[in-house]
Amino acid sequence: MGLGGISIWQLLVVLVIILLLVGPKRLKSLGSEMGNFLKNFRKAVDDKEENQNEADK
């Protein structure tokens, strides 16, 4: 068993399909864009929680 019931072979198949759909050149920028998205999402969630805590006081 791998991560949450997903085996290594299933992960490899998914990665190969993504590579075929996106292409190797676009894959690097796609990873960068995903990282920026997660960073901005976490910042927005933290800001919302901070604003909500201030409103509760």
C-alpha positions, -999 to +999 in steps of 0.1 A: +000+000+000+011+035-008-004+068+002-040+063+013-044+031-007-027+044-038+001+022-050+034+034-066+023+020-099-009+040-099+010+072-091+035+065-119+006+060-144-010+093-133+024+111-136+030+097-171-005+108-183+000+143-168+034+145-186+018+135-219-010+160-216+011+189-204+045+183-219+079+185-203+085+222-209+052+233-194+055+209-164+081+231-147+060+263-150+029+244-140+047+233-107+057+269-101+022+282-107+008+255-084+032+266-056+022+302-060-015+293-059-010+273-026+010+302-011-017+328-019-045+304-008-028+299+026-023+336+030-059+343+022-071+317+047-048+331+074-060+366+067-096+355+069-091+338+102-072+368+116-100+391+105-126+368+120-107+367+154-106+405+155-143+407+148-150+383+177-132+404+202 
